[in-house]
């Protein structure tokens, strides 16, 4: 019995129904995780201790055995703290904070690419000012090759390579502690 506080009348612990709802939410999260590929799992903040259980759940295909393994995975997940589970849910959520940041970073990289293609050396100088670790010569060559590809109606190989180079540059500086990315996202 969970009991009540005599002074306030509040219950000491969550009800059995609340506990069951929370357990079912973790079970659903475990089912979502078991449907993901290894590459998708690598992008999520899943603790190393859960990965073998997720892989095992994927491996088992017999209905009842899979259900039993999924329940075991959920049990292991409930041992994790709430912040870890919330971080996983947020990363999976399309409308979550992590997803919004990723999309904003992608848009920022695309904007830099367009500025470089339209602005020439002035835009490149601006980029170098903001990201001093950038390889000026490599970026200039990629911009030149991209413009040449467009002129000749060739496949966008350099266009994509320029995007990859800029993504590495912008996201690399964001991971090292630059808060420029989050400041631009809120604007």
SVG drawing of the C-alpha trace seen along z (x, -y; Angstrom):
<svg xmlns="http://www.w3.org/2000/svg" viewBox="-6 -41 51 59">
<polyline fill="none" stroke="black" stroke-width="0.4" points="0.0,0.0 1.4,-3.4 -0.2,-5.4 -1.0,-9.1 0.6,-11.9 -1.7,-12.7 -0.9,-16.5 -1.3,-17.2 -3.4,-14.3 -1.0,-13.6 0.0,-10.1 3.6,-9.0 4.3,-7.4 2.8,-7.2 -0.2,-5.0 0.0,-1.5 -1.7,-2.8 0.9,-5.6 3.7,-3.1 2.1,-0.9 1.7,-3.8 5.4,-4.7 6.5,-1.1 4.4,-0.9 6.0,-4.1 9.5,-2.6 8.4,0.6 7.2,-1.4 10.5,-3.3 12.4,0.0 10.3,1.2 11.2,-1.9 14.9,-1.4 14.8,2.2 13.5,1.2 16.4,-1.2 19.6,-0.2 23.0,-0.3 23.8,-3.6 20.7,-5.2 21.4,-3.9 24.9,-5.4 23.4,-8.8 21.3,-8.5 22.5,-8.9 21.9,-5.2 24.1,-3.9 26.5,-1.2 25.0,1.2 21.7,1.2 23.1,1.9 23.6,5.6 20.0,6.0 18.7,3.9 20.7,6.1 19.4,9.3 15.9,8.0 16.4,7.4 17.9,10.8 14.9,12.7 12.0,13.0 9.7,15.6 6.7,13.7 6.6,14.7 10.3,14.8 10.6,11.4 8.0,10.1 9.8,11.6 13.1,10.1 11.5,6.7 10.1,6.9 13.6,7.7 15.0,4.7 12.4,2.4 13.4,3.7 17.0,2.9 15.9,-0.6 13.9,-1.3 17.2,-0.9 18.6,-3.9 17.9,-7.4 15.0,-9.5 17.3,-12.0 18.9,-9.3 15.5,-8.1 14.3,-11.6 17.4,-12.4 16.7,-9.3 13.1,-10.3 14.1,-13.8 16.6,-12.5 13.9,-10.3 11.3,-13.0 11.0,-14.7 9.9,-17.9 12.5,-17.5 15.2,-20.0 18.0,-17.8 16.1,-17.6 15.6,-21.3 19.2,-22.0 20.2,-19.5 17.9,-21.1 19.0,-24.6 22.7,-23.6 21.8,-22.1 20.1,-25.3 23.1,-27.4 25.5,-25.2 23.3,-25.6 23.1,-29.3 26.9,-29.5 27.2,-27.4 24.8,-29.8 26.6,-32.8 29.9,-31.4 28.5,-30.6 26.9,-34.1 29.3,-36.3 32.7,-35.0 35.8,-36.3 33.9,-38.6 31.8,-35.8 34.9,-33.6 36.7,-36.3 33.6,-36.5 33.6,-32.7 37.4,-32.7 36.8,-35.5 34.1,-33.5 36.0,-30.1 39.7,-30.8 40.5,-27.1 38.9,-26.8 41.1,-25.8 40.8,-28.8 42.4,-27.2 40.2,-24.1 37.0,-26.1 37.9,-28.4 38.7,-25.4 35.3,-23.8 33.4,-27.0 35.2,-27.4 34.5,-23.7 30.8,-24.0 30.3,-27.1 32.0,-25.3 29.7,-22.3 26.6,-24.5 27.8,-26.2 28.4,-22.9 25.2,-21.2 27.3,-18.4 26.3,-16.4 26.7,-18.3 29.7,-16.4 31.6,-19.6 28.4,-21.1 27.9,-18.2 31.6,-18.2 31.4,-21.9 28.4,-21.1 30.3,-18.3 33.3,-20.6 31.2,-23.4 29.2,-21.0 32.4,-19.6 33.7,-23.2 30.5,-24.6 29.5,-21.6 33.1,-21.0 33.4,-24.4 29.9,-24.0 31.1,-20.9 34.3,-22.6 32.2,-25.0 31.2,-27.8 27.7,-29.0 27.3,-30.8 25.1,-28.1 22.6,-28.3 22.6,-32.1 21.7,-32.1 19.0,-29.5 17.1,-31.6 17.3,-34.7"/>
</svg>
